[in-house]
Amino acid sequence: MAAEVLARAGVSVTVLDRMPSPARKLLLAGHGGLNITHSEDREPFLARYGSSADRLAPMLAMFTPDDLRAWCASLGEPTFVGSSGRVFPESFRATPLVRAWLARLGELGVRIERRQRWTGWADEGLEVEAVDGTRAVVSADATLFALGGASWPRLGSDGSWVDAFVDRGVTVSPLRPANVGLRVAWTDVFADRFEGVPLKSVSLTVGDVTTRGDAMLTRTGIEGGPVYAIGAAVRAGLDADGRCTLLVDLRPTVPADDLADRLRRRRPKDSSSTWMRRTLALDPAAIGLLREAVGRDLPDDPDAMAALIKAVPVEVTGTMPIDRAISSAGGIAWSEVDESLMLRRLPGTFVAGEMLDWEAPTGGYLLQASFATGVVAARGALAWLGR
Ligand SMILES: Cc1cc2nc3c(=O)[nH]c(=O)nc-3n(C[C@H](O)[C@H](O)[C@H](O)COP(=O)(O)OP(=O)(O)OC[C@H]3O[C@@H](n4cnc5c(N)ncnc54)[C@H](O)[C@@H]3O)c2cc1C
């Protein structure tokens, strides 16, 4: 995106990418339909960026979700708003968008040099290593880094840039998995039966943070939108105590008293499972989770059972590794860049995208902020170049 903004202003742009082809992560995001941005109002939209919202707000105003949608349409990929407010290209794919985009960049004169890995700074410029080990030094009037975080490293962004920046005195918070599954030591019986089964319409709470939606049970834990959205609170809990308890509310729309009233309608011959299924329509995975929390003997008392259903404790032992994460938390500290995303310590050097220390849940917020920071950094570079 930065290359496009710069080239449109008449700047000669060379993109160096360590991979054989560019935009691999964007293409992978396309496998999930390419949720490119979100349509919600500005205030709740900004709130998704948590403590980075203040710094990102002017950037997301400079390149808004509507601007991103117009940009997609200009590449022949009109977008639509899905039922959850998420925005997707009508084709539900990234491939046609990327193909049209690369063609446009070519017409604008952008040169894309593939299999060129940036390894650090030399006196006269940037050190670049080709795939055969050949090294070269590249110089430029301005440099813009958009090397990504460290999730899915085989797609290109492996976080290997961190040391070179730290050596230059730049503060970088460690890259950590975000939007990632959580590890839970399920019993074999539970994992065998419920791996790949969703917990439908549940809410998840850690501390004072609660999220809602469908969570997917996996062999080694739990994943999905509401799990990812609570990730920062889980990381904080794990950092503090090495453990973290997730409370699962299996019936978030029904108050505990109402649940208890329904549970009082138990028939004498009902087993625990039949009781739960008949009075509350709990499915086998939900009932399995209750047993997983308290052992085979579920409480018979309706009030105790209702309390358990509203807050099933699940012990989280860790997160899945960063190479399985959708995005990274951590990165270059906001204090290191000015409002044009130029590094204060390295004038003429700009950064954009997941390299910066912000995080957001899934829902199109990641790509929106990556694109917006690309636009802002490119405009910063234009100003630096006196254009
Ligand atoms: C499976 C998956 C699905 C996703 N789905 C969505 C979604 O639907 N919606 C959404 O908003 N977000 C989604 N994301 C997140 C989104 O793709 C990223 O947030 C976004 O791509 C980050 O953009 P970026 O430009 O900062 O980094 P990247 O897209 O990672 O690009 C970094 C580039 O830098 C190159 N590079 C890295 N190091 C070097 C080096 N040393 N030298 C040269 N080149 C280098 C890489 O090869 C790569 O081309 C998804 C991510 C994953 C993994």
The ligand as a Gaussian input file, in Angstrom:
#p B3LYP/6-31G(d) Opt

LIG

0 1
 C       -4.287000     -17.405000       8.621000
 C       -4.445000     -15.906000       8.710000
 C       -5.655000     -15.312000       8.389000
 C       -5.817000     -13.936000       8.511000
 N       -7.022000     -13.386000       8.184000
 C       -7.210000     -12.065000       8.344000
 C       -8.455000     -11.462000       7.998000
 O       -9.363000     -12.112000       7.470000
 N       -8.614000     -10.130000       8.250000
 C       -7.618000      -9.367000       8.797000
 O       -7.813000      -8.179000       9.015000
 N       -6.407000      -9.899000       9.056000
 C       -6.190000     -11.221000       8.852000
 N       -4.962000     -11.764000       9.123000
 C       -3.876000     -10.873000       9.595000
 C       -3.266000     -10.048000       8.447000
 O       -2.995000     -10.902000       7.354000
 C       -1.991000      -9.353000       8.936000
 O       -2.309000      -8.556000      10.039000
 C       -1.370000      -8.473000       7.849000
 O       -1.021000      -9.252000       6.713000
 C       -0.120000      -7.760000       8.363000
 O        0.415000      -7.016000       7.312000
 P        1.930000      -6.571000       7.321000
 O        2.154000      -5.878000       6.005000
 O        2.260000      -5.851000       8.551000
 O        2.783000      -7.925000       7.348000
 P        2.785000      -9.189000       6.378000
 O        1.524000      -9.313000       5.623000
 O        3.235000     -10.312000       7.217000
 O        3.921000      -8.834000       5.305000
 C        5.279000      -8.747000       5.686000
 C        6.131000      -8.881000       4.436000
 O        7.482000      -8.634000       4.792000
 C        8.303000      -9.633000       4.189000
 N        9.496000      -9.757000       5.024000
 C        9.571000     -10.098000       6.327000
 N       10.842000     -10.065000       6.765000
 C       11.581000      -9.679000       5.710000
 C       12.981000      -9.421000       5.528000
 N       13.855000      -9.563000       6.525000
 N       13.410000      -9.034000       4.311000
 C       12.532000      -8.886000       3.281000
 N       11.216000      -9.107000       3.390000
 C       10.743000      -9.497000       4.593000
 C        7.444000     -10.869000       4.166000
 O        7.901000     -11.800000       3.210000
 C        6.080000     -10.291000       3.830000
 O        5.884000     -10.190000       2.449000
 C       -4.750000     -13.127000       8.964000
 C       -3.517000     -13.721000       9.263000
 C       -3.356000     -15.101000       9.136000
 C       -2.024000     -15.718000       9.477000

